[in-house]
Structures are given as structure tokens and as C-alpha cells.
Amino acid sequence: MKTYDAVIVGAGPAGLTTAYTLAKAGRNVLVVEQDPAYVGGISRTVNYKDFLFDIGGHRFFSKSKEVVDLWNEILPNDFIERPRLSRIFYRGQFYSYPLKAFEALRKLGLVQSALCLASFALARAFPIRNPKNVHQWVRNQFGERLFRIFFKTYTEKVWGMGCDEISAEWAAQRIKGLDLGAAIMDALRRSLGRKKRGAVAKTLIESFRYPSRGPGMMWEACAAKIVKLGGEIRLDRRLVSLAYNERGRLWSVAVESGAGACETFSARHVVSSAPVRELIAALRPTALSRLHARELKYRDFLTVVLIGKRGADLPDNWIYIHDPNVKVGRVQNFRSWSLDLIPDQTSTCLGLEYFCFEGDSLWSANDANLIALAKEEIDRIGLMNPADVHDACVVRQKMAYPVYDETYLEHMKTIRAELALRYPNLHLVGRNGMHKYNNQDHAMMTGMLTAANIIAGETLYDVWQVNEDAEYSEAGAHGGEEALRSLRLVPKKAA
């Protein structure tokens, strides 16, 4: 049986970044991926009759110099610069996002706007101490009225549960760096046509880079470079078991192909970006924390892609649908991401994203019914005439988002404690691998730091601090370098 320095489970951004960094250092790596055709995980680019589209939209923007340098290294000549244009659809009207103050005042009306500001003032004067859930956290930051207008409906569509059930941890990660005062000042600046100097929260960026043929272009190039460096990538391989030999400190990794063929590999390190629930289920002997892993939840989603005759220009990259009268949560406009995604250069290609749980009525609906629903809802929103749609398809994505419910932190605490104690050479990376809502650049950073730890033969960096510290995630142009230094642990000898 061949022994690898590292077997990486999952060929998404975190897994491929880990493999590439290790391969560049001369380490013998193998990547196993369940998907039979694509690398990139949720950052892949799907090809349907030469129409290319994302599974969700993936902006290439980071304030970590290391991540940006790696993007440029892997894909040096294929980035385009795109303006960031998005809107919110609420009660039959479109609102610019980020907000434009005068537009929002006009559309909400002076009375509603005054009530929103009064609600914000009240929340700041009488905050909820130690907010436990999204409702309380957002109410403290923006006020109850703005929470109900611009957060509640969309958030509950995404997660399939009430905002009182979602941990405040999620809001702290996803909305950090943006407060109402900053948003109002930014909105006034935009309304007056002035540019902001200095650092800006990710939520408010005005442009981003994007591979001309979609994010999958990045990860296909990364996979090719890994192979060129001597690494191996095997698609259509489902993880069956991970057995650890404590005496030899070696892993036995068993996988199964779609055709049912079994393969076993030996590895000094295992790096997993697989969902924690699946990883723990695969451990042999059975993990003590298996019952905790079973309680971890995931949100799935599907995209209904409508292809049709181009009508009025739609400049948005995507539109958030806050209207509770339709099921769609967000609409992607792939033409606005890159014209190279549209083979005939003239068609409109919209992706309607529906958030669901595997097995529920949306997930289980047949494609024809989902396409009919999407046509009806896109007509109701007013973005496309159903009569102009000449083709469509449906793409389902399991376990797209780890769920931040009220209990996940305690479950993850128990799981992490066991893994650290029993399996020092098992490393968790990425969004599902760590059950953390990381962006693509954060997922890559976890892979880079994990690879650095493996190469050094000791824990130099605390990977779990990635996307925990606002100074890290919102650092300046050279903030990535400073972030790496801030993540370095005190060597045991100096402790």
C-alpha cells in the first residue's frame, strides 16, 4: 500500500490550497473528491450546453496579501475586474445594496425612515446584554425596525429557521465590520458620488476580481498544477473510513468509487474539508463524539437556471429577494459576472437560488416543477418574461452551509477536544470541514496555515483563529502578513 505524506479529503478551495502548498514543498499528496466531474466544491463552475454558472456567486476579493498572491500565481492571466452591483427586492421595489441614503429615504418614506432611525437609537440606548441569537445581535446593531425590513425575511429563507434560533455567532462573522453609522455615512458618500479613503468593510466593496470563465477556472488550474508537481487527484471517490494506527501514527484511508470499487491508502497526515458529520462517522474505531457530530445540521440549496432572450439590461451581479411572497432567496445574473459565461454573447442567464433541506418539498420537487416555479416567481419580481425563456436546468447542492443553531458550538467544542487529544495528525480545514461559515479566501487561508503546520512538523498557526478576529479578516493591503504573525503560537520551549 502506498504511503502519502498527506491525503486530502475534498477538492474544494481549502483542500486544493492545502494540497498545492504541500506539493510545492515537495510533499507527496493525494486528493480524493466525491464529485465525479468537478473540482472546486461549492466554488466550481457548472457547464450546461456551454453556458457556465456558479453555485452561488464567488467574488475574488481579499485583504490577505498571501491569498491574493496565490490567486495570481495559480491564474496569472485570466482575471477580469468587475463592478460590484447588487440590490435588495422588498415590497415590490428595488433598493441599492449597499444602501444609497437618499434612494432608501425616498422609497421607505420619511415616516418609515424616521422610525428606523428612532428604533436604532433605542437599541443603542438599551442594548440586549450578551445577545444569544441573530435577532438580538442585529437588533443591537441596527434596531428592531431595520432588522425586520432588511434582515429577517432573507435570513430565515437562507436558514429555514427563525432568527431567534440562529446563533449570534453567525451574525458576528457575516456582518462584522459594518455598523449602521458606517453604513449611513457610506450611503451618503455614495449618494453624493464621493469615494471613500482608507480601509472598507468587505460588505461595502465596490469592485472585485473574477476569473473570466468562472471560479471553477481557478480550481481546475490549481488541480492541474498539483498534478504537475507530482501530486495525485482522484475524482468520484467517496470516503468510507479513516482508521488511525496510534503506534505507527499512520492513517489508513478507505474510499469507494461510484462504480463500487474500493481503494485504501496510507497517510502520515489526513486533511479533511468534508462535513464534520461525515468525517466523524468515518473514523475507526468509532469516535466518542459521534453523537455530537450527528446533531450538526447543514442547509442545502438548489439553483434553477433560466436561459432566454435578453430583454432590458440588468446590471446587477445578484439580487437579494426579501419579499416573503416568493420562495426564491437570491437571483444571480451570470451575464453581469462575465460575458465569457454566455456562449452566444446575447442570451440572459439567471440563476434563482432556493434554500432548502435535503428531502423537503423543494428539494424533492422534480425539475419541471421547479422550473415552472422559477418562471412564475421571476415574472412576479419583474426580472424576466417567462415567454422569453427557451431553456432551463436545475443544480442541487447538498450541505452548502453549516447551520449555526443554538447548540452547534457546544457540539463542536466536544468534537474538537476529542480530535486534538486522539488524532494529532488529523487536520480540519474549510467551511464544512470546520463547521464555520468561511468565505473562499478564509477557507484558502486555513489550507495554507495547515500546510505550513505539516511542513514544520509542529503547530505554528492556530487555524481556528481564521475569520475569528476582525483585525485579521479586515486587515489592510499587507494585513495577511500581519495576520500570519498574529496567528503564530508561543513555542512550547519558550512557554
C-alpha positions as CSV (number, residue, x, y, z in Angstrom):
1,M,0.0,0.0,0.0
2,K,1.4,3.4,-1.0
3,T,2.0,5.9,1.8
4,Y,1.4,9.6,1.2
5,D,2.7,12.5,3.3
6,A,-0.9,13.7,3.3
7,V,-4.3,12.5,2.0
8,I,-6.7,15.5,1.5
9,V,-10.4,14.7,1.6
10,G,-12.3,17.1,-0.6
11,A,-11.2,19.1,-3.7
12,G,-12.7,22.5,-2.7
13,P,-10.7,25.7,-2.2
14,A,-9.4,24.6,1.3
15,G,-8.4,21.1,0.2
16,L,-6.8,22.1,-3.1
17,T,-4.9,25.0,-1.4
18,T,-3.6,22.6,1.2
19,A,-2.5,20.1,-1.5
20,Y,-0.9,22.8,-3.7
21,T,1.1,24.3,-0.8
22,L,2.3,20.9,0.3
23,A,3.1,19.8,-3.3
24,K,5.2,22.9,-3.8
25,A,7.2,22.0,-0.7
26,G,7.9,18.6,-2.3
27,R,5.4,16.6,-0.2
28,N,3.7,13.5,-1.6
29,V,-0.1,14.3,-1.6
30,L,-3.3,12.7,-2.7
31,V,-6.6,14.5,-3.1
32,V,-9.8,12.4,-3.0
33,E,-13.1,14.0,-4.2
34,Q,-16.6,12.6,-4.2
35,D,-17.8,14.6,-7.3
36,P,-17.3,12.5,-10.5
37,A,-16.6,15.5,-12.7
38,Y,-15.8,18.8,-11.0
39,V,-13.1,20.1,-8.6
40,G,-13.8,23.3,-6.6
41,G,-16.6,22.1,-4.4
42,I,-19.2,24.8,-4.0
43,S,-16.8,27.1,-5.9
44,R,-17.0,25.0,-9.0
45,T,-18.3,26.3,-12.3
46,V,-21.1,24.2,-13.9
47,N,-21.2,23.8,-17.7
48,Y,-24.7,23.4,-19.2
49,K,-24.7,23.4,-23.0
50,D,-21.7,25.7,-22.8
51,F,-23.5,28.1,-20.5
52,L,-21.3,28.5,-17.4
53,F,-22.5,29.4,-14.0
54,D,-21.5,29.4,-10.3
55,I,-23.0,27.5,-7.5
56,G,-23.8,30.8,-5.8
57,G,-21.7,33.9,-6.7
58,H,-18.0,33.9,-5.8
59,R,-16.2,37.2,-5.6
60,F,-12.4,37.2,-5.6
61,F,-11.7,39.8,-3.1
62,S,-9.4,39.5,-0.1
63,K,-7.3,41.8,2.1
64,S,-4.9,39.0,2.8
65,K,-1.8,39.5,0.6
66,E,-1.0,35.8,0.8
67,V,-4.3,34.8,-0.7
68,V,-4.2,37.4,-3.5
69,D,-0.7,36.3,-4.3
70,L,-1.8,32.7,-4.5
71,W,-4.7,33.6,-6.8
72,N,-2.3,35.4,-9.1
73,E,0.2,32.5,-9.0
74,I,-2.4,29.9,-10.0
75,L,-4.3,32.0,-12.5
76,P,-2.0,34.9,-13.6
77,N,-3.7,36.0,-16.9
78,D,-7.4,35.2,-16.6
79,F,-8.9,37.7,-14.1
80,I,-11.2,40.4,-15.1
81,E,-12.2,43.4,-12.9
82,R,-16.0,43.6,-12.3
83,P,-18.1,46.3,-10.6
84,R,-20.0,45.1,-7.6
85,L,-23.6,45.8,-8.3
86,S,-26.4,44.2,-6.2
87,R,-29.9,45.2,-5.0
88,I,-32.5,44.2,-2.5
89,F,-36.0,43.5,-3.6
90,Y,-38.5,44.4,-0.9
91,R,-42.3,45.1,-1.2
92,G,-42.2,45.5,-5.0
93,Q,-39.3,47.9,-5.0
94,F,-35.5,47.6,-5.6
95,Y,-33.0,49.1,-3.2
96,S,-29.4,49.5,-4.0
97,Y,-27.1,47.5,-1.8
98,P,-25.0,48.9,-0.2
99,L,-27.7,51.5,0.6
100,K,-27.9,54.8,-1.1
101,A,-29.2,57.1,1.6
102,F,-31.5,59.4,-0.5
103,E,-32.9,56.5,-2.5
104,A,-33.7,54.5,0.6
105,L,-35.3,57.5,2.3
106,R,-37.4,58.2,-0.8
107,K,-38.6,54.5,-1.2
108,L,-39.1,53.8,2.5
109,G,-40.8,57.2,3.0
110,L,-39.9,59.8,5.6
111,V,-42.1,58.3,8.3
112,Q,-40.6,54.8,7.9
113,S,-37.1,56.2,7.7
114,A,-37.6,58.3,10.9
115,L,-39.0,55.3,12.7
116,C,-36.0,53.2,11.6
117,L,-33.6,55.8,13.0
118,A,-35.6,56.1,16.2
119,S,-35.5,52.3,16.5
120,F,-31.7,52.3,16.0
121,A,-31.3,55.0,18.7
122,L,-33.4,53.0,21.1
123,A,-31.4,49.8,20.5
124,R,-28.1,51.7,21.2
125,A,-29.5,53.3,24.3
126,F,-30.9,50.0,25.7
127,P,-28.9,47.1,24.1
128,I,-29.6,43.5,24.9
129,R,-26.8,42.2,27.0
130,N,-24.9,39.2,25.7
131,P,-27.0,38.6,22.6
132,K,-27.6,34.9,22.1
133,N,-29.2,34.8,18.6
134,V,-29.3,36.6,15.3
135,H,-32.4,38.6,16.2
136,Q,-30.8,40.1,19.3
137,W,-27.5,40.7,17.7
138,V,-28.9,42.5,14.6
139,R,-31.4,44.4,16.8
140,N,-28.5,45.7,18.9
141,Q,-26.5,46.8,15.8
142,F,-29.3,48.2,13.6
143,G,-32.5,48.5,15.6
144,E,-35.7,46.3,15.5
145,R,-37.3,48.0,12.6
146,L,-34.4,47.7,10.2
147,F,-33.9,44.1,11.4
148,R,-37.5,43.3,10.2
149,I,-37.1,45.1,6.9
150,F,-33.7,44.1,5.7
151,F,-32.6,41.1,7.7
152,K,-35.4,38.9,9.0
153,T,-37.1,37.5,5.8
154,Y,-33.9,36.8,3.8
155,T,-32.1,35.3,6.8
156,E,-35.0,33.0,7.6
157,K,-35.2,31.9,3.9
158,V,-31.5,31.1,3.9
159,W,-31.5,29.0,7.1
160,G,-35.1,27.6,7.2
161,M,-35.5,28.6,10.9
162,G,-36.4,31.7,12.9
163,C,-33.8,34.3,13.7
164,D,-34.3,33.5,17.4
165,E,-33.0,30.0,16.7
166,I,-29.8,31.1,14.9
167,S,-26.7,31.7,16.9
168,A,-25.4,35.2,17.3
169,E,-22.0,33.8,16.2
170,W,-23.2,33.6,12.6
171,A,-24.2,37.3,12.6
172,A,-20.9,38.3,14.2
173,Q,-18.9,36.5,11.5
174,R,-21.0,37.6,8.5
175,I,-21.9,41.2,9.3
176,K,-18.8,42.2,11.3
177,G,-17.1,45.4,10.2
178,L,-20.4,47.0,9.3
179,D,-22.5,49.1,11.6
180,L,-25.4,51.4,10.9
181,G,-23.4,54.6,11.4
182,A,-20.8,53.4,8.9
183,A,-23.5,52.3,6.5
184,I,-25.3,55.7,6.7
185,M,-22.0,57.6,6.1
186,D,-21.1,55.3,3.3
187,A,-24.6,55.6,1.8
188,L,-24.4,59.4,2.0
189,R,-21.0,59.3,0.3
190,R,-22.3,57.1,-2.5
191,S,-25.3,59.3,-2.9
192,L,-23.0,62.3,-3.3
193,G,-20.7,60.4,-5.7
194,R,-17.7,60.6,-3.4
195,K,-15.2,57.8,-3.0
196,K,-14.1,56.6,0.4
197,R,-10.5,56.7,1.5
198,G,-8.8,54.0,3.5
199,A,-10.0,50.5,4.5
200,V,-13.5,49.5,3.8
201,A,-15.6,46.6,5.2
202,K,-15.9,43.7,2.8
203,T,-19.7,44.2,2.7
204,L,-19.2,47.6,1.1
205,I,-16.6,46.9,-1.6
206,E,-17.4,48.4,-5.0
207,S,-15.5,46.0,-7.3
208,F,-13.9,42.6,-7.3
209,R,-11.8,40.3,-9.5
210,Y,-13.3,37.3,-11.2
211,P,-11.9,34.5,-13.4
212,S,-13.3,35.2,-16.9
213,R,-14.8,31.7,-17.2
214,G,-16.0,31.4,-13.6
215,P,-14.4,30.3,-10.2
216,G,-14.0,26.7,-11.4
217,M,-11.3,28.0,-13.7
218,M,-9.2,28.8,-10.7
219,W,-9.6,25.4,-9.1
220,E,-9.2,23.4,-12.4
221,A,-5.9,25.3,-12.9
222,C,-4.9,24.6,-9.3
223,A,-5.6,20.9,-9.7
224,A,-3.5,20.8,-12.9
225,K,-0.6,22.4,-11.1
226,I,-0.9,19.9,-8.2
227,V,-0.6,17.0,-10.7
228,K,2.3,18.7,-12.5
229,L,4.1,18.9,-9.1
230,G,3.7,15.2,-8.6
231,G,0.5,15.1,-6.6
232,E,-2.5,13.0,-7.3
233,I,-6.2,13.8,-7.6
234,R,-8.8,11.1,-7.8
235,L,-12.4,12.1,-8.5
236,D,-15.5,10.0,-7.9
237,R,-14.1,8.8,-4.6
238,R,-16.4,8.7,-1.5
239,L,-14.8,8.5,1.9
240,V,-15.7,5.2,3.6
241,S,-13.4,5.0,6.6
242,L,-10.4,6.6,8.4
243,A,-8.6,4.2,10.6
244,Y,-5.7,5.5,12.8
245,N,-2.8,3.4,14.0
246,E,-1.7,5.3,17.1
247,R,1.6,3.3,17.4
248,G,2.7,3.9,13.9
249,R,1.0,7.3,13.7
250,L,-0.3,6.4,10.3
251,W,-3.8,6.6,8.8
252,S,-5.5,4.0,6.6
253,V,-7.9,5.8,4.3
254,A,-10.6,3.8,2.5
255,V,-12.6,5.2,-0.4
256,E,-15.2,3.9,-2.8
257,S,-15.7,4.8,-6.4
258,G,-19.2,5.4,-8.0
259,A,-18.9,2.0,-9.6
260,G,-18.3,0.4,-6.2
261,A,-14.6,-0.3,-6.4
262,C,-12.7,0.1,-3.1
263,E,-9.3,1.6,-2.6
264,T,-7.1,2.0,0.5
265,F,-4.3,4.4,1.1
266,S,-1.8,5.0,3.9
267,A,-1.0,8.6,5.1
268,R,1.0,10.4,7.7
269,H,-1.5,13.2,7.8
270,V,-5.2,13.5,6.8
271,V,-6.6,16.9,5.9
272,S,-10.4,17.0,5.8
273,S,-12.7,19.6,4.2
274,A,-15.6,17.1,4.3
275,P,-18.6,17.9,6.5
276,V,-17.7,17.2,10.2
277,R,-20.7,15.0,10.5
278,E,-19.4,12.7,7.7
279,L,-15.8,12.8,8.9
280,I,-16.7,11.7,12.4
281,A,-18.9,8.9,11.0
282,A,-15.9,7.6,9.0
283,L,-13.5,7.4,11.9
284,R,-12.4,3.9,13.1
285,P,-12.5,3.0,15.9
286,T,-15.8,4.8,16.4
287,A,-15.3,8.4,17.7
288,L,-16.5,9.1,21.2
289,S,-18.1,12.3,19.9
290,R,-20.2,10.7,17.2
291,L,-23.5,11.6,18.9
292,H,-22.4,15.2,18.9
293,A,-21.5,15.1,15.2
294,R,-24.9,13.7,14.4
295,E,-26.5,16.8,15.8
296,L,-24.7,19.1,13.5
297,K,-27.0,20.4,10.8
298,Y,-26.5,21.7,7.2
299,R,-28.5,23.8,4.8
300,D,-28.8,22.7,1.2
301,F,-29.8,24.7,-1.8
302,L,-30.6,24.4,-5.4
303,T,-30.3,26.8,-8.4
304,V,-32.8,26.9,-11.1
305,V,-31.1,28.4,-14.2
306,L,-33.3,30.2,-16.7
307,I,-31.8,30.9,-20.1
308,G,-33.6,33.2,-22.5
309,K,-33.9,36.2,-24.8
310,R,-32.3,39.2,-23.5
311,G,-34.7,42.0,-22.5
312,A,-33.9,45.2,-20.6
313,D,-30.4,45.5,-19.3
314,L,-29.9,44.1,-15.8
315,P,-26.7,45.4,-14.4
316,D,-26.8,43.5,-11.1
317,N,-24.4,40.7,-10.2
318,W,-27.1,39.4,-7.9
319,I,-30.3,40.5,-6.2
320,Y,-31.4,39.6,-2.6
321,I,-35.1,38.8,-2.5
322,H,-36.5,40.0,0.8
323,D,-40.1,39.6,-0.4
324,P,-41.9,36.9,1.8
325,N,-44.4,36.2,-1.0
326,V,-41.9,34.3,-3.1
327,K,-39.7,31.3,-2.2
328,V,-36.6,32.4,-4.1
329,G,-33.9,33.9,-1.9
330,R,-31.4,35.3,-4.3
331,V,-31.1,35.8,-8.1
332,Q,-27.7,35.6,-9.8
333,N,-27.2,37.4,-13.2
334,F,-24.4,35.4,-14.7
335,R,-24.1,37.7,-17.7
336,S,-23.1,40.5,-15.3
337,W,-20.3,38.4,-13.8
338,S,-18.6,37.8,-17.2
339,L,-19.7,37.7,-20.8
340,D,-17.5,34.7,-21.3
341,L,-20.0,32.7,-19.3
342,I,-22.6,33.2,-22.1
343,P,-21.6,31.3,-25.3
344,D,-23.8,33.2,-27.7
345,Q,-23.0,36.6,-26.0
346,T,-26.6,37.7,-26.3
347,S,-28.8,35.5,-24.0
348,T,-29.8,36.3,-20.5
349,C,-28.8,33.6,-17.9
350,L,-30.4,34.0,-14.5
351,G,-29.9,31.6,-11.5
352,L,-32.7,31.5,-9.0
353,E,-31.4,30.2,-5.6
354,Y,-33.7,28.3,-3.4
355,F,-32.5,27.4,0.1
356,C,-33.9,24.1,1.4
357,F,-33.2,20.9,3.4
358,E,-32.5,17.7,1.6
359,G,-35.7,15.7,1.5
360,D,-38.1,18.7,1.9
361,S,-40.7,19.6,-0.7
362,L,-38.5,22.0,-2.6
363,W,-35.5,19.6,-2.7
364,S,-37.7,16.7,-3.7
365,A,-39.7,18.5,-6.4
366,N,-38.9,17.4,-9.9
367,D,-37.0,19.6,-12.3
368,A,-40.1,20.5,-14.4
369,N,-42.0,21.8,-11.4
370,L,-39.0,23.7,-10.1
371,I,-38.5,25.4,-13.5
372,A,-42.2,26.3,-13.6
373,L,-42.0,27.8,-10.1
374,A,-38.9,29.8,-11.1
375,K,-40.6,31.2,-14.2
376,E,-43.6,32.2,-12.1
377,E,-41.5,34.0,-9.5
378,I,-39.1,35.7,-11.9
379,D,-42.2,37.1,-13.6
380,R,-43.6,38.3,-10.3
381,I,-40.4,40.0,-9.4
382,G,-40.2,41.6,-12.8
383,L,-36.7,40.5,-13.9
384,M,-37.6,38.3,-16.9
385,N,-40.6,37.4,-19.1
386,P,-41.3,33.7,-18.8
387,A,-42.2,33.7,-22.5
388,D,-38.6,34.6,-23.3
389,V,-37.2,31.5,-21.5
390,H,-36.1,29.0,-24.1
391,D,-34.0,26.6,-21.9
392,A,-33.5,25.8,-18.2
393,C,-31.8,23.4,-15.8
394,V,-31.6,22.6,-12.1
395,V,-28.5,22.1,-10.0
396,R,-28.7,20.8,-6.4
397,Q,-26.0,21.4,-3.8
398,K,-26.0,19.3,-0.7
399,M,-24.6,20.7,2.6
400,A,-23.9,24.1,1.2
401,Y,-23.9,25.8,4.6
402,P,-23.1,24.6,8.1
403,V,-26.0,25.6,10.3
404,Y,-25.3,27.9,13.3
405,D,-28.1,26.9,15.6
406,E,-28.1,27.3,19.4
407,T,-26.3,24.1,20.1
408,Y,-23.6,23.8,17.4
409,L,-20.8,25.5,19.5
410,E,-21.1,23.0,22.3
411,H,-21.1,20.1,19.9
412,M,-18.1,21.4,18.0
413,K,-16.2,22.1,21.3
414,T,-16.6,18.4,22.3
415,I,-15.6,17.2,18.8
416,R,-12.5,19.4,18.6
417,A,-11.4,18.3,22.1
418,E,-11.5,14.6,21.1
419,L,-9.8,15.1,17.8
420,A,-7.0,17.2,19.3
421,L,-6.4,14.5,22.0
422,R,-6.6,11.4,19.9
423,Y,-5.6,12.4,16.4
424,P,-2.8,15.0,16.3
425,N,-2.3,14.4,12.6
426,L,-5.9,14.9,11.5
427,H,-6.5,18.5,10.3
428,L,-9.8,20.2,9.6
429,V,-10.0,23.0,7.0
430,G,-12.6,25.0,5.1
431,R,-16.2,25.8,5.6
432,N,-17.8,22.4,6.2
433,G,-14.5,20.9,7.4
434,M,-14.5,23.2,10.4
435,H,-18.3,23.9,10.5
436,K,-17.5,27.6,10.1
437,Y,-19.1,30.0,7.7
438,N,-15.9,30.9,6.0
439,N,-15.6,32.9,2.7
440,Q,-13.4,31.4,-0.1
441,D,-10.3,33.4,1.0
442,H,-10.8,32.3,4.6
443,A,-11.1,28.7,3.5
444,M,-7.9,29.1,1.5
445,M,-6.1,30.6,4.5
446,T,-7.0,27.6,6.6
447,G,-5.4,25.4,4.0
448,M,-2.3,27.5,3.7
449,L,-1.8,27.5,7.5
450,T,-2.5,23.8,7.8
451,A,0.1,23.1,5.1
452,A,2.6,25.3,7.0
453,N,2.0,23.3,10.2
454,I,2.5,20.0,8.4
455,I,5.7,21.2,6.7
456,A,7.1,22.5,10.0
457,G,6.2,19.3,11.9
458,E,4.6,21.4,14.7
459,T,1.6,23.7,15.3
460,L,2.9,27.1,14.3
461,Y,-0.5,28.5,13.5
462,D,-3.9,28.2,15.2
463,V,-6.1,27.6,12.1
464,W,-9.3,28.1,14.2
465,Q,-8.5,31.8,14.6
466,V,-9.0,32.4,10.8
467,N,-12.2,34.6,10.4
468,E,-12.5,34.9,14.2
469,D,-10.6,38.2,14.6
470,A,-12.0,41.3,12.8
471,E,-8.4,42.7,12.6
472,Y,-7.4,39.6,10.7
473,S,-10.4,39.5,8.3
474,E,-10.5,43.2,7.6
475,A,-6.7,43.9,7.6
476,G,-5.2,46.4,5.2
477,A,-3.3,45.7,2.0
478,H,-0.5,44.0,3.9
479,G,-2.7,42.6,6.6
480,G,-2.3,39.0,5.6
481,E,1.3,39.0,6.6
482,E,0.5,40.6,10.0
483,A,-2.4,38.1,10.4
484,L,0.0,35.2,10.0
485,R,2.2,36.6,12.7
486,S,-0.8,37.1,15.0
487,L,-1.8,33.5,14.5
488,R,1.6,32.2,15.4
489,L,1.5,30.3,18.7
490,V,4.1,30.6,21.5
491,P,6.6,27.8,21.0
492,K,6.5,25.3,23.8
493,K,10.1,25.8,24.7
494,A,9.6,29.5,25.3
495,A,6.4,29.0,27.3
